[in-house]
Amino acid sequence: MTLESLYRVLLPPVTPIETGSTEEWQGIEKTIGIALPSDYKQYINIFGTGCIGSFLWLFNPFSRNKHLNLLRQIDIKIDALRILKEKWGDKQCPYPLYPEPEGLLPWGTTDNGDVLFWLTIGHPDEWLVVINEARAPIYEEYQESMTNFLSKILSGELVSEVFPNDFPGEDKTFVSLSGG
């Protein structure tokens, strides 16, 4: 599957906001210290900053909104898990955390506070999706790329036990949100 499969269930905005050029993406990857999946970069360049189904938010490295900015959220989300792991061990998080090899790297969040991660094993275009339920040591792992996961969760082909039963429901829209 490709980004086109996502278009069947989620229409991009006519004018996306907070997108990046090739040079800007290279700078982001240099700052993070790792290449990012090509479908993620394409998604951000086509959709920009916004919300899916009034529930799911993808972190965007170009967002001026600190709660949606990938660079800011990597440290926040990873540090929170790192503190839990230091106190409670792998019971709270059975995965390594980026920048550890094969560690979790966050790419999105929900209105409930669930966090979506990549499991950084292999080439970035092969990274799998892991969801961590908010305030619980519950993880779901999907053998899907980010855009395949989004396409399948929005179409109902995949069902997450972490997400509410009414997501995605009828609201399969993308709403742009300006940073700030």
Backbone as a printed PyTorch tensor [residue, N CA C, xyz], in Angstrom:
tensor([[[  0.8370,  -1.1900,   0.0000],
         [  0.0000,   0.0000,   0.0000],
         [  0.8710,   1.2390,   0.0000]],

        [[  0.3000,   2.2880,  -0.4940],
         [  1.0110,   3.5500,  -0.5630],
         [  0.1300,   4.6500,   0.0000]],

        [[  0.6140,   5.8570,  -0.1060],
         [ -0.1480,   7.0080,   0.3640],
         [ -1.4780,   7.1240,  -0.3670]],

        [[ -1.5460,   6.6260,  -1.5880],
         [ -2.7880,   6.6910,  -2.3650],
         [ -3.9180,   5.9300,  -1.6700]],

        [[ -3.5940,   4.8410,  -0.9770],
         [ -4.6430,   4.0970,  -0.2620],
         [ -5.2450,   4.9500,   0.8490]],

        [[ -4.4520,   5.8270,   1.4250],
         [ -4.9620,   6.7200,   2.4600],
         [ -5.9420,   7.7290,   1.8670]],

        [[ -5.6800,   8.1760,   0.6250],
         [ -6.5650,   9.1530,  -0.0270],
         [ -7.9830,   8.6140,  -0.2060]],

        [[ -8.1340,   7.2930,  -0.2560],
         [ -9.4710,   6.7080,  -0.4270],
         [-10.3380,   6.9130,   0.8010]],

        [[ -9.7050,   7.1120,   1.9630],
         [-10.4600,   7.2780,   3.2030],
         [-10.2500,   8.6330,   3.8730]],

        [[ -9.2460,   9.3960,   3.4190],
         [ -8.9360,  10.6810,   4.0460],
         [ -8.4810,  11.6680,   2.9770]],

        [[ -9.2790,  12.7090,   2.7590],
         [ -8.9270,  13.7100,   1.7600],
         [ -7.9880,  14.7500,   2.3540]],

        [[ -6.8970,  15.0630,   1.6430],
         [ -5.9830,  16.0930,   2.1370],
         [ -6.5880,  17.4840,   1.9400]],

        [[ -6.1040,  18.4620,   2.6770],
         [ -6.5950,  19.8280,   2.4970],
         [ -6.1470,  20.3740,   1.1440]],

        [[ -6.8950,  21.3280,   0.6450],
         [ -6.5350,  21.9730,  -0.6240],
         [ -5.2010,  22.6990,  -0.4610]],

        [[ -5.0390,  23.3860,   0.6510],
         [ -3.8130,  24.1370,   0.9160],
         [ -3.2490,  23.7090,   2.2680]],

        [[ -2.3370,  22.7390,   2.2710],
         [ -1.7670,  22.3080,   3.5450],
         [ -0.9120,  23.4100,   4.1630]],

        [[ -0.8550,  23.4080,   5.4920],
         [ -0.0370,  24.4000,   6.1860],
         [  1.1260,  23.7140,   6.8800]],

        [[  2.2220,  24.4320,   6.9880],
         [  3.4180,  23.9810,   7.6860],
         [  4.0060,  22.7150,   7.0630]],

        [[  4.3450,  22.8170,   5.7890],
         [  5.0010,  21.7310,   5.0710],
         [  6.4870,  22.0750,   4.9110]],

        [[  7.2740,  21.1140,   4.4290],
         [  8.7090,  21.3420,   4.3380],
         [  9.2950,  21.0300,   2.9790]],

        [[ 10.3900,  21.6930,   2.6770],
         [ 11.1290,  21.4410,   1.4440],
         [ 12.1040,  20.2900,   1.6760]],

        [[ 12.6990,  19.8070,   0.6190],
         [ 13.6930,  18.7350,   0.7270],
         [ 14.8290,  19.1560,   1.6470]],

        [[ 15.2880,  20.3860,   1.5040],
         [ 16.3830,  20.8830,   2.3420],
         [ 15.9580,  20.9630,   3.8020]],

        [[ 14.7340,  21.4030,   4.0500],
         [ 14.2520,  21.4830,   5.4310],
         [ 14.1390,  20.0860,   6.0580]],

        [[ 13.6710,  19.1110,   5.2860],
         [ 13.5910,  17.7370,   5.7880],
         [ 14.9830,  17.2200,   6.1180]],

        [[ 15.9490,  17.5190,   5.2820],
         [ 17.3170,  17.0680,   5.5540],
         [ 17.8220,  17.6650,   6.8650]],

        [[ 17.4960,  18.9210,   7.1070],
         [ 17.8820,  19.5680,   8.3660],
         [ 17.2040,  18.9350,   9.5680]],

        [[ 15.9360,  18.5850,   9.4230],
         [ 15.1970,  17.9280,  10.5060],
         [ 15.8350,  16.5780,  10.8270]],

        [[ 16.1180,  15.8010,   9.7990],
         [ 16.7140,  14.4810,  10.0090],
         [ 18.1100,  14.5900,  10.6270]],

        [[ 18.8360,  15.6130,  10.2550],
         [ 20.1510,  15.8270,  10.8560],
         [ 20.0000,  16.1740,  12.3350]],

        [[ 19.0320,  17.0150,  12.6510],
         [ 18.7760,  17.4010,  14.0420],
         [ 18.3600,  16.2020,  14.8820]],

        [[ 17.4550,  15.3720,  14.3500],
         [ 16.9700,  14.1990,  15.0760],
         [ 18.0510,  13.1250,  15.1610]],

        [[ 18.8670,  13.0410,  14.1180],
         [ 19.9340,  12.0470,  14.0930],
         [ 19.5350,  10.7480,  13.4380]],

        [[ 18.4220,  10.7660,  12.6880],
         [ 17.9530,   9.5570,  12.0200],
         [ 17.0860,   9.9580,  10.8360]],

        [[ 17.1380,   9.1490,   9.7690],
         [ 16.2480,   9.3880,   8.6230],
         [ 14.8290,   8.9980,   9.0280]],

        [[ 13.8530,   9.7040,   8.4760],
         [ 12.4450,   9.4320,   8.7600],
         [ 11.8000,   8.6930,   7.5940]],

        [[ 10.7260,   7.9570,   7.8510],
         [ 10.0580,   7.2220,   6.7730],
         [  9.5710,   8.1610,   5.6680]],

        [[  9.7300,   7.7070,   4.4210],
         [  9.3260,   8.5470,   3.2820],
         [  7.8180,   8.7980,   3.2740]],

        [[  7.0020,   7.8210,   3.7300],
         [  5.5530,   8.0500,   3.7190],
         [  5.1620,   9.1350,   4.7250]],

        [[  5.8840,   9.2230,   5.8280],
         [  5.6360,  10.2800,   6.8140],
         [  5.9480,  11.6530,   6.2090]],

        [[  7.0990,  11.7570,   5.5620],
         [  7.4830,  13.0430,   4.9630],
         [  6.4910,  13.4370,   3.8690]],

        [[  6.0600,  12.4820,   3.0630],
         [  5.0610,  12.7650,   2.0330],
         [  3.7410,  13.1950,   2.6700]],

        [[  3.3390,  12.4920,   3.7100],
         [  2.0970,  12.8320,   4.4070],
         [  2.1460,  14.2800,   4.8930]],

        [[  3.2090,  14.6550,   5.5940],
         [  3.3340,  16.0200,   6.1210],
         [  3.3240,  17.0340,   4.9850]],

        [[  3.9860,  16.7330,   3.8830],
         [  4.0130,  17.6720,   2.7580],
         [  2.6670,  17.7850,   2.0610]],

        [[  1.8190,  16.7630,   2.1540],
         [  0.5120,  16.7840,   1.4980],
         [ -0.5950,  17.2450,   2.4420]],

        [[ -0.5160,  16.8350,   3.7100],
         [ -1.5640,  17.1860,   4.6730],
         [ -1.1900,  18.3720,   5.5600]],

        [[  0.0910,  18.5210,   5.8780],
         [  0.5020,  19.5870,   6.7820],
         [  0.0650,  19.2840,   8.2110]],

        [[ -0.1240,  20.3430,   9.0000],
         [ -0.5300,  20.1990,  10.3920],
         [ -2.0420,  20.1400,  10.4810]],

        [[ -2.5430,  19.1950,  11.2840],
         [ -3.9870,  19.0960,  11.4620],
         [ -4.3810,  17.8610,  12.2350]],

        [[ -5.6890,  17.6450,  12.2870],
         [ -6.2770,  16.5790,  13.0780],
         [ -7.0870,  15.6360,  12.1920]],

        [[ -6.9950,  14.3450,  12.4650],
         [ -7.7540,  13.3370,  11.7340],
         [ -8.9180,  12.8800,  12.6090]],

        [[-10.1140,  12.9920,  12.0620],
         [-11.2950,  12.4850,  12.7560],
         [-11.5510,  13.1170,  14.1050]],

        [[-11.1470,  14.3660,  14.2680],
         [-11.3240,  15.0830,  15.5430],
         [-10.7190,  14.3210,  16.7200]],

        [[ -9.6550,  13.5390,  16.4650],
         [ -9.0990,  12.6880,  17.5170],
         [ -7.5950,  12.4350,  17.4090]],

        [[ -7.0860,  12.2490,  16.2080],
         [ -5.7120,  11.7970,  16.0030],
         [ -4.8610,  12.9240,  15.4100]],

        [[ -3.7270,  13.1760,  16.0330],
         [ -2.8240,  14.2580,  15.6430],
         [ -1.4580,  13.6840,  15.3030]],

        [[ -0.9150,  14.0480,  14.1500],
         [  0.4450,  13.6400,  13.8070],
         [  1.3940,  14.7790,  14.1380]],

        [[  2.5290,  14.4350,  14.7250],
         [  3.5400,  15.4400,  15.0120],
         [  4.1800,  15.8770,  13.7020]],

        [[  4.3660,  17.1730,  13.5720],
         [  4.9110,  17.7700,  12.3610],
         [  6.1390,  18.5900,  12.7560]],

        [[  7.3100,  18.2980,  12.1930],
         [  8.5050,  19.0440,  12.5920],
         [  8.4520,  20.5260,  12.2080]],

        [[  7.5200,  20.9010,  11.3450],
         [  7.4220,  22.2920,  10.9020],
         [  6.3240,  23.0560,  11.6330]],

        [[  5.6180,  22.3970,  12.5330],
         [  4.5330,  23.0430,  13.2540],
         [  5.0810,  24.0500,  14.2680]],

        [[  4.4390,  25.1960,  14.3270],
         [  4.7840,  26.2000,  15.3220],
         [  4.0870,  25.9030,  16.6520]],

        [[  3.1560,  24.9590,  16.6480],
         [  2.4530,  24.5600,  17.8630],
         [  3.3340,  23.5720,  18.6260]],

        [[  3.7640,  23.9570,  19.8290],
         [  4.7050,  23.1060,  20.5820],
         [  4.1310,  21.7280,  20.9020]],

        [[  2.8160,  21.6120,  20.9800],
         [  2.1840,  20.3300,  21.2820],
         [  2.1380,  19.4080,  20.0610]],

        [[  2.3770,  19.9690,  18.8820],
         [  2.3320,  19.1880,  17.6430],
         [  3.6790,  19.1310,  16.9340]],

        [[  4.6780,  19.8000,  17.4800],
         [  5.9810,  19.8430,  16.8430],
         [  6.7770,  18.5730,  17.1560]],

        [[  7.1410,  17.8470,  16.1180],
         [  7.8520,  16.5810,  16.2690],
         [  9.1230,  16.7340,  17.1060]],

        [[  9.9150,  17.7610,  16.8320],
         [ 11.1880,  17.9150,  17.5300],
         [ 10.9760,  18.1020,  19.0310]],

        [[  9.9650,  18.8550,  19.4080],
         [  9.6720,  19.0530,  20.8340],
         [  9.0630,  17.8080,  21.4610]],

        [[  8.1930,  17.1480,  20.7270],
         [  7.4710,  16.0130,  21.2930],
         [  8.3280,  14.7560,  21.4260]],

        [[  9.3520,  14.6140,  20.6130],
         [ 10.2320,  13.4490,  20.7650],
         [ 10.7830,  13.4150,  22.1870]],

        [[ 11.3790,  14.5090,  22.6170],
         [ 11.9700,  14.5440,  23.9580],
         [ 10.9160,  14.3590,  25.0460]],

        [[  9.7880,  15.0280,  24.9140],
         [  8.7390,  14.9520,  25.9380],
         [  8.2140,  13.5290,  26.0820]],

        [[  7.8460,  12.9100,  24.9700],
         [  7.2560,  11.5640,  25.0190],
         [  8.2790,  10.5080,  25.4280]],

        [[  9.4940,  10.6040,  24.9250],
         [ 10.5320,   9.6260,  25.2630],
         [ 10.9670,   9.7980,  26.7190]],

        [[ 11.1330,  11.0410,  27.1710],
         [ 11.5400,  11.2740,  28.5640],
         [ 10.5060,  10.7250,  29.5420]],

        [[  9.2170,  10.8730,  29.2270],
         [  8.1630,  10.3570,  30.1010],
         [  8.2850,   8.8350,  30.2290]],

        [[  8.4870,   8.1540,  29.1130],
         [  8.6490,   6.6920,  29.1690],
         [  9.9520,   6.2950,  29.8580]],

        [[ 10.9890,   7.0820,  29.6350],
         [ 12.2880,   6.7740,  30.2520],
         [ 12.1800,   6.8330,  31.7870]],

        [[ 11.4730,   7.8250,  32.2960],
         [ 11.2750,   7.9410,  33.7480],
         [ 10.5190,   6.7280,  34.2830]],

        [[  9.4760,   6.3110,  33.5580],
         [  8.7150,   5.1240,  33.9800],
         [  9.5750,   3.8660,  33.9570]],

        [[ 10.4020,   3.7370,  32.9200],
         [ 11.2730,   2.5550,  32.8140],
         [ 12.3110,   2.5370,  33.9400]],

        [[ 12.8340,   3.7120,  34.2790],
         [ 13.8330,   3.7810,  35.3480],
         [ 13.2250,   3.3700,  36.6820]],

        [[ 11.9800,   3.7480,  36.9040],
         [ 11.3190,   3.4360,  38.1670],
         [ 10.7490,   2.0200,  38.2050]],

        [[ 10.1390,   1.5680,  37.1110],
         [  9.4000,   0.3100,  37.1030],
         [  9.9640,  -0.7480,  36.1470]],

        [[ 10.9750,  -0.4020,  35.3720],
         [ 11.5810,  -1.3630,  34.4550],
         [ 10.7450,  -1.5910,  33.2030]],

        [[ 11.0090,  -2.7100,  32.5370],
         [ 10.3520,  -3.0170,  31.2640],
         [  8.8600,  -3.2940,  31.4130]],

        [[  8.3850,  -3.4420,  32.6260],
         [  6.9500,  -3.6580,  32.8480],
         [  6.1460,  -2.4610,  32.3170]],

        [[  6.7070,  -1.2740,  32.4500],
         [  6.0210,  -0.0690,  31.9840],
         [  6.2280,   0.1900,  30.5010]],

        [[  7.3530,  -0.2780,  29.9860],
         [  7.6390,  -0.1080,  28.5600],
         [  8.6070,  -1.2010,  28.1220]],

        [[  8.1040,  -2.1860,  27.3930],
         [  8.9480,  -3.3230,  27.0090],
         [  9.8360,  -3.0640,  25.7910]],

        [[  9.9360,  -1.8260,  25.3660],
         [ 10.7110,  -1.4750,  24.1710],
         [ 11.8830,  -0.5780,  24.5510]],

        [[ 12.9770,  -0.6260,  23.7670],
         [ 14.0120,   0.4040,  23.9100],
         [ 13.4300,   1.7510,  23.4790]],

        [[ 14.0690,   2.8270,  23.8770],
         [ 13.5960,   4.1700,  23.5490],
         [ 14.6490,   4.9000,  22.7210]],

        [[ 14.1890,   5.5510,  21.6590],
         [ 15.1010,   6.3180,  20.8170],
         [ 15.8610,   7.3110,  21.6950]],

        [[ 17.1830,   7.4550,  21.5410],
         [ 18.0190,   7.0230,  20.4270],
         [ 18.6560,   5.6390,  20.5850]],

        [[ 18.1800,   4.8290,  21.5270],
         [ 18.6870,   3.4620,  21.6230],
         [ 18.3840,   2.7330,  20.3150]],

        [[ 19.2390,   1.7800,  19.9280],
         [ 18.9520,   0.9990,  18.7150],
         [ 17.5920,   0.3110,  18.8200]],

        [[ 16.8530,   0.3420,  17.7360],
         [ 15.5410,  -0.2880,  17.6340],
         [ 14.5520,   0.2660,  18.6550]],

        [[ 14.7260,   1.5520,  18.9830],
         [ 13.8850,   2.1860,  19.9870],
         [ 12.6160,   2.7890,  19.4240]],

        [[ 11.6860,   3.0950,  20.3240],
         [ 10.4480,   3.7780,  19.9470],
         [ 10.7360,   5.2380,  19.6620]],

        [[ 10.0980,   5.7650,  18.6190],
         [ 10.2110,   7.1740,  18.2230],
         [  8.7940,   7.6760,  17.9670]],

        [[  8.3110,   8.6700,  18.7180],
         [  6.9140,   9.0920,  18.5880],
         [  6.6270,   9.8460,  17.2930]],

        [[  5.4110,   9.6330,  16.7530],
         [  4.9910,  10.3670,  15.5570],
         [  3.5760,  10.9270,  15.6740]],

        [[  2.8600,  10.5880,  16.7390],
         [  1.5070,  11.1210,  16.8600],
         [  0.9130,  10.8890,  18.2330]],

        [[ -0.2500,  11.4810,  18.4460],
         [ -0.9600,  11.3630,  19.7100],
         [ -2.4600,  11.4500,  19.4610]],

        [[ -3.2320,  11.0930,  20.4670],
         [ -4.6830,  11.1870,  20.3650],
         [ -5.1930,  12.1750,  21.4100]],

        [[ -6.4570,  12.5440,  21.2880],
         [ -7.0690,  13.4140,  22.2790],
         [ -7.0980,  12.7620,  23.6560]],

        [[ -7.0170,  11.4430,  23.7100],
         [ -6.9990,  10.7320,  24.9960],
         [ -5.6060,  10.6620,  25.6060]],

        [[ -4.5930,  11.0750,  24.8520],
         [ -3.2210,  11.0290,  25.3410],
         [ -2.4510,   9.7840,  24.9460]],

        [[ -3.0700,   8.9050,  24.1390],
         [ -2.3400,   7.7500,  23.6180],
         [ -1.2250,   8.2630,  22.7080]],

        [[ -0.1220,   7.5450,  22.6510],
         [  0.9980,   7.9710,  21.8040],
         [  1.2650,   6.8990,  20.7560]],

        [[  1.4740,   7.3580,  19.5250],
         [  1.8060,   6.4650,  18.4120],
         [  3.2930,   6.6060,  18.1220]],

        [[  3.9410,   5.4680,  17.9720],
         [  5.3870,   5.4210,  17.7700],
         [  5.7220,   4.6260,  16.5170]],

        [[  6.9350,   4.8610,  16.0390],
         [  7.5660,   3.9450,  15.1090],
         [  8.4680,   3.0490,  15.9440]],

        [[  8.5850,   1.8060,  15.5700],
         [  9.5870,   0.9110,  16.1250],
         [ 10.7340,   0.9200,  15.1190]],

        [[ 11.8380,   1.5640,  15.4910],
         [ 12.9020,   1.9040,  14.5400],
         [ 13.8410,   0.7320,  14.2480]],

        [[ 13.2580,  -0.3480,  13.7450],
         [ 14.0510,  -1.5200,  13.3560],
         [ 14.1660,  -1.5360,  11.8350]],

        [[ 15.3970,  -1.6090,  11.3300],
         [ 15.6210,  -1.6750,   9.8870],
         [ 15.5510,  -0.3090,   9.2160]],

        [[ 15.2930,  -0.3310,   7.9310],
         [ 15.1750,   0.8850,   7.1290],
         [ 13.9320,   1.6600,   7.5750]],

        [[ 13.9830,   3.0000,   7.6020],
         [ 12.8180,   3.7750,   8.0450],
         [ 11.5040,   3.4250,   7.3320]],

        [[ 11.5750,   3.0530,   6.0660],
         [ 10.3410,   2.7050,   5.3460],
         [  9.7860,   1.3420,   5.7650]],

        [[ 10.5190,   0.6360,   6.6330],
         [ 10.0680,  -0.6600,   7.1460],
         [  9.6240,  -0.5830,   8.6090]],

        [[  9.7080,   0.6150,   9.2190],
         [  9.3560,   0.7480,  10.6250],
         [  7.8870,   0.4130,  10.8520]],

        [[  7.6210,  -0.2510,  11.9490],
         [  6.2710,  -0.6410,  12.3250],
         [  5.6610,   0.3880,  13.2740]],

        [[  4.3670,   0.3000,  13.4610],
         [  3.6230,   1.2020,  14.3300],
         [  3.3950,   0.5280,  15.6770]],

        [[  3.6200,   1.2790,  16.7470],
         [  3.3220,   0.8400,  18.1060],
         [  2.4870,   1.9370,  18.7580]],

        [[  1.3860,   1.5280,  19.4030],
         [  0.5400,   2.4770,  20.1350],
         [  0.6890,   2.1760,  21.6160]],

        [[  0.8620,   3.2430,  22.4080],
         [  0.8880,   3.1190,  23.8660],
         [ -0.3420,   3.8140,  24.4330]],

        [[ -1.1450,   3.0560,  25.1540],
         [ -2.3370,   3.6260,  25.7710],
         [ -1.9310,   4.6520,  26.8310]],

        [[ -2.6600,   5.7520,  26.8750],
         [ -2.3780,   6.8020,  27.8490],
         [ -2.4780,   6.2550,  29.2630]],

        [[ -1.5090,   6.5960,  30.0780],
         [ -1.5070,   6.2630,  31.4960],
         [ -1.6110,   4.7680,  31.7960]],

        [[ -1.1330,   3.9380,  30.8710],
         [ -1.1690,   2.4890,  31.0980],
         [ -0.0220,   1.8250,  30.3450]],

        [[  0.4950,   0.7260,  30.8900],
         [  1.5740,   0.0150,  30.1980],
         [  1.0280,  -0.9590,  29.1490]],

        [[  0.0760,  -0.4890,  28.3680],
         [ -0.5370,  -1.3130,  27.3270],
         [ -0.0130,  -0.8370,  25.9770]],

        [[  0.5170,  -1.7700,  25.2040],
         [  1.0860,  -1.4700,  23.8910],
         [  0.4500,  -2.3800,  22.8480]],

        [[  0.1980,  -1.8060,  21.6850],
         [ -0.2370,  -2.5830,  20.5210],
         [  0.7820,  -2.3750,  19.4230]],

        [[  1.1860,  -3.4520,  18.7780],
         [  2.1620,  -3.3810,  17.6950],
         [  1.4860,  -3.8050,  16.3950]],

        [[  1.6810,  -3.0000,  15.3610],
         [  1.0790,  -3.2750,  14.0530],
         [  2.1690,  -3.4410,  13.0100]],

        [[  2.0430,  -4.4630,  12.2130],
         [  3.0010,  -4.7570,  11.1520],
         [  2.6730,  -3.8900,   9.9320]],

        [[  2.6120,  -2.5980,  10.1470],
         [  2.2010,  -1.6410,   9.1130],
         [  3.0860,  -0.4120,   9.1520]],

        [[  3.2300,   0.2220,   7.9820],
         [  3.8440,   1.5400,   7.9420],
         [  2.8320,   2.5410,   8.4980]],

        [[  3.2670,   3.7590,   8.7450],
         [  2.3740,   4.7690,   9.2930],
         [  1.1550,   4.9990,   8.4130]],

        [[  1.3730,   5.2210,   7.0970],
         [  0.2190,   5.5150,   6.2340],
         [ -0.6560,   4.2900,   6.0220]],

        [[ -0.0840,   3.0980,   5.9860],
         [ -0.9070,   1.8880,   5.9060],
         [ -1.7580,   1.7500,   7.1620]],

        [[ -1.1520,   2.0060,   8.3090],
         [ -1.8910,   1.9550,   9.5590],
         [ -3.0540,   2.9450,   9.5280]],

        [[ -2.7800,   4.1860,   9.1440],
         [ -3.8450,   5.1970,   9.0990],
         [ -4.9520,   4.7860,   8.1390]],

        [[ -4.5720,   4.3130,   6.9720],
         [ -5.5570,   3.8860,   5.9830],
         [ -6.4350,   2.7700,   6.5290]],

        [[ -5.8010,   1.7750,   7.1530],
         [ -6.5470,   0.6150,   7.6480],
         [ -7.3790,   0.9380,   8.8840]],

        [[ -6.8830,   1.8020,   9.7470],
         [ -7.6610,   2.1430,  10.9440],
         [ -8.8690,   2.9950,  10.5550]],

        [[ -8.6940,   3.8910,   9.5760],
         [ -9.8010,   4.7430,   9.1390],
         [-10.8370,   3.9850,   8.3220]],

        [[-10.4010,   2.9580,   7.6050],
         [-11.3350,   2.1720,   6.7930],
         [-12.0320,   1.0850,   7.6060]],

        [[-11.5620,   0.8500,   8.8270],
         [-12.1380,  -0.1990,   9.6600],
         [-11.5040,  -1.5580,   9.4530]],

        [[-10.4960,  -1.6110,   8.5900],
         [ -9.7950,  -2.8760,   8.3380],
         [ -8.9870,  -3.3210,   9.5610]],

        [[ -8.5030,  -2.3370,  10.3420],
         [ -7.8220,  -2.5870,  11.6060],
         [ -8.6580,  -1.9680,  12.7190]],

        [[ -8.6600,  -2.6120,  13.8690],
         [ -9.3390,  -2.0610,  15.0420],
         [ -8.3360,  -2.0780,  16.1900]],

        [[ -8.1870,  -0.9310,  16.8270],
         [ -7.2960,  -0.8160,  17.9700],
         [ -8.1130,  -0.9420,  19.2540]],

        [[ -7.6250,  -1.7440,  20.1660],
         [ -8.2580,  -1.8500,  21.4800],
         [ -7.9480,  -0.6240,  22.3390]],

        [[ -6.9010,   0.1120,  21.9680],
         [ -6.5180,   1.3150,  22.7040],
         [ -7.4490,   2.4790,  22.3570]],

        [[ -7.7970,   2.6090,  21.0920],
         [ -8.6540,   3.7100,  20.6570],
         [-10.0960,   3.4710,  21.0990]],

        [[-10.8670,   4.5440,  21.2720],
         [-12.2690,   4.3700,  21.6480],
         [-13.0540,   3.6240,  20.5690]],

        [[-14.1050,   2.9430,  20.9880],
         [-14.9240,   2.1680,  20.0530],
         [-15.5380,   3.0170,  18.9560]],

        [[-15.7610,   4.3100,  19.2240],
         [-16.4080,   5.1630,  18.2270],
         [-15.4150,   5.8360,  17.2780]],

        [[-14.1260,   5.5010,  17.3690],
         [-13.1630,   6.0400,  16.3970],
         [-12.8510,   4.9710,  15.3680]],

        [[-12.9170,   5.2970,  14.0770],
         [-13.1030,   6.6260,  13.5250],
         [-14.5590,   7.0460,  13.3480]],

        [[-15.4760,   6.1470,  13.4200],
         [-16.8670,   6.5380,  13.2170],
         [-17.0710,   7.1490,  11.8450]],

        [[-17.9900,   8.0710,  11.7730],
         [-18.2970,   8.7310,  10.4970],
         [-17.3320,   9.8680,  10.1780]],

        [[-16.6710,  10.4010,  11.1870],
         [-15.7810,  11.5530,  10.9960],
         [-14.4130,  11.0870,  10.5380]],

        [[-14.2590,  11.0070,   9.2270],
         [-12.9640,  10.6340,   8.6400],
         [-12.4190,  11.8200,   7.8690]],

        [[-12.4140,  12.9710,   8.5440],
         [-11.9590,  14.1900,   7.8850],
         [-10.6260,  14.6350,   8.4770]],

        [[ -9.9040,  15.3730,   7.6770],
         [ -8.6790,  16.0170,   8.1150],
         [ -8.9810,  17.5000,   8.2280]],

        [[ -8.6970,  18.0770,   9.3730],
         [ -8.9150,  19.5060,   9.5780],
         [ -7.5670,  20.1530,   9.8530]],

        [[ -7.2080,  21.1200,   9.0150],
         [ -5.9510,  21.8280,   9.2040],
         [ -6.0090,  22.6900,  10.4570]],

        [[ -4.8570,  22.7790,  11.1070],
         [ -4.7430,  23.6100,  12.3010],
         [ -3.4750,  24.4260,  12.1770]],

        [[ -3.6080,  25.7160,  12.2660],
         [ -2.4040,  26.5330,  12.1740],
         [ -1.6180,  26.4310,  13.4710]],

        [[ -0.3280,  26.5510,  13.3550],
         [  0.5260,  26.4900,  14.5260],
         [  0.3900,  27.7580,  15.3420]],

        [[  1.0640,  27.7500,  16.4480],
         [  1.0500,  28.9760,  17.2690],
         [  1.0680,  28.6910,  18.7210]]])
